[in-house]
Amino acid sequence: MVAFVSPEFVKGLFSPPAGGNLIRYAAAVGMIWGLFLGTAVMGFSLLLVTAVQVARLIRKKTDEKASSG
């Protein structure tokens, strides 16, 4: 959808501008990808920790029911 509306914007994302410094472009794109990947890893880690905590709560409730009755 973005490429349809603004093909120049998408072209600028995937190729360095003409006459631009390739090193600066690569550093900027690397930082952006680092943010995306870091956010994805952080989200997955938080999801995993939350799932483990929920599983512990469920197991604790099940153990309490089994021991009381």
Secondary structure, DSSP 8 states (H G I E B T S, - for coil): -HHHH-HHHHHHHHS--TT--HHHHHHHHHHHHHHHHHHHHHHHHHHHHHHHHHHHHHHHHHHHHHHH-
